[in-house]
């Protein structure tokens, strides 16, 4: 009799613990929410491929936010200008206007790097002109020889931390390449 009772207790314990354990595992493995930021490159027709590549470079290293091209209703919009330097007016969290200067490209600055750099501002990152070419946010600091258009691991980690909870309110600011 004691053997049967012990057997029933063990079966009951197993039946209860398996779903509880499974629930704990599933809950901790749940993916974080991804925020989608829509961008439009139609205002910079000479640099469509470079803008798309700059967005793809960010999408390859961050998971909390994704940049997706959209022809209308975009919150980040590229514009082509012909002087004054590339810059962005942004709130740092998914809204802004990016101005890509064709004269900087003519000087030898890489348009994919410029596009990715300016997208970095829209994702919340500041300039670091004293940084090396391996840092995307060093912008024009390393000179025209720098063609790196990929964020560093530290830059990607910072964007991940900024976007862990989705959009956040922030003031609009202007930042130059």
N, C-alpha and C positions, 0 to 999 in steps of 0.2 A: 504494500500500500504506500509506503513512504517513497518507493521508487517511482510509482505512477505520479504521485503528487509532485515530486521533484522534476519529473519529465515535463509535466504540464506547466510548471513555473518556468522552466527553461524555454519551452516553446513560446509561451506568452512573452517572456522577456525578449526573445529574438524578434518576435512579431512587432513589438513596440519599438525596439531600438533601431531596427533597419530603416523604417521610414523617418524616424527622427534624425538619424545620422545622414540619410540621403537629403533631407531638407536643409540641414546645415551646410552640406557640401554645395548644394545647388545655390543657396543664398549667397555664399561667399564667392562663388564663381560667376555670379551674374555680371554681364558686361556693363560698363559705365555708359551713360547716355552720350550719344554723339550729337554735337550741335553742327548744323549745316550752315555755312556762310556762302551765299550766292554772289558770284562776281560776274561782271560783264566786261568784255574786252572790245566791244564794238566801237568804242570811242578811240581806239588805238589800232586801226586796221593794218598798219604796217608791222605790228608786233604780235599778232594773234598766237602764233606757235610758241613764241618766247614766253608770253603771259601764261599760256596753258602749261608749259613746262615748269615755270616758276611755281604755279599752284600744285602741280604734280609732285614737285620736290618737297613741298610742305606736307602734302597728303601721305608721302612715303614715310615720314618720320613722326607724325603725330596721330593720335587716335581719338582724342576728345573733341576735335573739331575737324571738319572736312570742308574744303573749298570746292564748290561745284559751279561750273559755268552755266549761266542762264541769260537769255536774251532780254527778258523783261523782269522787273521786280527784284533786280539784284540790289544788295546793300553795299557792295563795293564796286565802284565803277572806274574803269581806266579811261584816261583821256590822253591824246597825243598833243604835245606842245612842241614849239620849235626854238625856245630859248628860256633862260631863267633857271635851268636845273630841274631835275626830277624831284618830286616831293609828293607827300600825301597829306590831306586833311582828314583826320580820323578821330573816332572816339576810342580807338585802341581795342575795341571789342566787336568787330564785325560790321562796322559802318564807316564808309569813307569814300573819298574821291582821290584816285591816284593819277598823277600827271607825269607821264613818261616823256622826257625831253629828247627829241631826235638829234639835237646838237651834241648831247653827251654821247650818244651812240656814234655819231660821226667822229668824235674825238677819240673813240676807241673803247669806251666803257661798254661792257657786255649787257645787252638788253635783257637777257634772261636773269642775270644777277640783279639788275635794277628792279625788274618786275617782282622777283622773289623777295628782295629786300623791302620793297614798299608794301608787299603783302604782309611781311613780318610786322610792320608798324600796325597794320589793321588787325593783327593777331595780338597786339599789346606790347611788342618789343621796342625799346628805345635804340637810338643810334649808339655806336661805339667806334667812332672813327679811328681811334688809336689801336683797335684790334687788328689781328693778322688776317690775311686773305681767307683763312679757314673759317673765320666768323663772318657769316652773311651780313650781319648788322654792322660790320665795319664799313659798309657802303663804299664810297669812292676813296676812302683813306688809303688802301693799299695800291691805288693807281690803276692805270688801264691794263696792266699785265695780269691783273687778278680776274680770272674768269669763273671762279667758284660761285655757283648759284644754289648751293645746298646748305641748309642750316646745320650748324654744329650740333653735337649731342646736347650741349648745355643750352643752346637756344631752343631746341626741341623740348627739352625738359621744362624750361620756363613757360613755353606756350601750353604744355600739358597742364602745368599747375594753374595757369591763368584760366583755362577753359574747363577745369574739372567739374565746375558747377554750371556750365553753359554761359549764356550772355550775362554780362554784368554792366551796370550803368557806369559811365565814365564820361568825362568832358572831352569835347572835340579839341584837337591840337593839330598843328601843322609841323611836319617833320620833313626835312630835305634829304636827298640822297647825297 
